[in-house]
């Protein structure tokens, strides 16, 4: 399970090249998959997700402790490196299985075991300033990862699921592209957990430079996609010992269990690579795979923009509804007082017509003002807008009735207007419209 093994003499001086050792992720190529397990793949990973949830809690606690250790010593403590490396391995295997990069069920272990998706890390010395500002340094990579993940693991993932379900195998270019995105995510996690000083990169695969070491370390042909070669510096550098299966001649001397199966004919998955070479685990994308990664990014930008617009509209409507409800209640308070105190004020007039008509004109003005205020309140589009218009119309109608009452020249004329206008029904209609609009705004 160890992320590295210290030499008896203690850690040796670490070169700049060692400090930038990236997190390595190697993938076996696409192989035939059981359609039944593809169909229920998400259900099959649930036990792992439950365990990973608990492991993640511990990982964050260990990462915080490790952060303080790295900040003061310039190196991630051994216990933190061991646990975090194991957690990253487990998480990577499970996610790779979930997105159909392999049909082999992930083992429940933090250890490095035989599996079509392998992760190797070589924790080294860390820049304390970079450790201090780790969160801020990760922001650009997080943005890139969020965008490409939107594109790769939404609609495209559903389409790839259908393809594998029907054909029983993932196309090579799609497998490479998804592997590249997964590796980029893993490198971000490794950098966040201080398992490496190498900033996340390689979204479009690894560049193949002239003279770089091949399988035999001579600068010859590079391994193809999915091949496992010797890792330069991963198990060979002073102070880091030999990682089992990652540069350990004994680990590669025999057939790996589970890697000699049909469909896993990649070098390192059925044949042992030369143990003395220094070839890297290259992830070389085809032109189609690179085009797919670009497609992921474009789709991710479009999906993120669409989500932003949706959230902006939803948030705007929610804020408008809350503000509208508050404003409506404030504007309705004078109307409520006028209606509730009307009978008391009429009785206080002691039958004097001039007093009553003056009161009616005042009530008319109150309803008229309320109608104008309701019409000016910004409302969410849809039902609330139409209900607000209905409330304003009802309030204007009541204002007209009280205006007619306020213009009566005699008691008999006043009584005729009161009997024919249906003033009580009109006031009740305003109240009903107000309650209906209030309920709509509260539920918006």
FENGIHU-V676625 format. One record per run of one state. SS is the DSSP state (H for helix, E for strand, L for the rest). FROM is the first residue (numbers start at 1). TO is the last residue. If there is no record, write none. Layout:
BEGIN
SS;FROM;TO
SS;FROM;TO
END
This chain:
BEGIN
L;1;15
H;16;19
L;20;23
E;24;27
L;28;34
H;35;39
L;40;40
H;41;44
L;45;45
H;46;73
L;74;74
E;75;75
L;76;77
H;78;98
L;99;116
E;117;120
L;121;124
E;125;125
L;126;127
H;128;132
L;133;133
H;134;152
L;153;154
H;155;167
L;168;171
H;172;192
L;193;242
E;243;243
L;244;245
E;246;247
L;248;248
H;249;252
L;253;286
H;287;340
L;341;341
H;342;348
L;349;352
H;353;376
L;377;382
H;383;406
L;407;410
H;411;421
L;422;422
H;423;442
L;443;444
END
